Amino acid sequence: YTRQICPICGRIQHAKDRNYICRCGYQTHRDLLGAINICNSTEYIGNRYTA
């Protein structure tokens, strides 16, 4: 779901073609959205960070 979750409001919204447009007004390329969400999804496990 990395290409469906809005990093601003958290809504799940499907991308139209290569463009992602959320109801909150955020818009970007769906591949860039996936990269942003992967970078924002790091978790702390033990003594190191993982993505």
N, C-alpha and C positions, 0 to 999 in steps of 0.2 A: 503493500500500500504506500510505498514511498512517493509514488507519483500521483497520489490521490488526496493526501492530507495537506491542508492549507497551513503553512508555518505561522500565519498571523492569527487566525481564529480557531484552527483545529478541525474545521469541518472536513468531511470526506466528500470530495467532488470529483467526478470523472473528467479527464481531459478530453477536449474536442480536438481531434487530429493531433497536432504537435503543441497546441496551446492549452494552457491551464488558466481558467478564469473562475475565480471563486465568487460567491455571492457577496462577500465582504468588500470586493473591489480589487483584490490582489490578483495580478496576472503575470505569467512568465511562461517560458518554454518548459514542457513537461520533464525533459531530461535534467534541466537545471533545478527544477523543483525536487526531483528525486535526490540529486546530489546535496541540496540544502538540507533535506530531511534526514539523510544519512549522517551528515555532519552534526546535526542537532540531536541525534539519537544516541550519543555516547553514554555509556553507563559505567559506574564505578563498581568493579568487582575485585574483591581482595585488595591487593596493593597496586593495582594497575587499572588503567582505563581501557575499555574495549568498545568497539563500534558494532 
